[in-house]
């Protein structure tokens, strides 16, 4: 028990390094996921278009952007995705009823 402070400091340093490493790993993993979603959505994959629209609408990982959300919902809906058509309809109704810039 005479070196308790030293063990505590070493433990905190190890924990901090572990935390930073895992946070960095998570951040770059999410960034890579969004980059791949954009690529697949541009190639015409309907599920990727729908997921990308949801990310833009909710502001999840990406900055909230109603216009981009509507664009990707529309692309997915035109590709024949019924779920995206429903989301697009709800999205447009919200925009029509709500004068503010909320998605």
PERA-V871880 format. One record per helix or strand of 2 or more residues. SS is the DSSP state (H for helix, E for strand). FROM is the first residue (numbers start at 1). TO is the last residue. If there is no record, write none. Layout:
SS,FROM,TO  SS,FROM,TO
//
This chain:
H,4,42  H,46,58  H,66,78  H,82,97
//
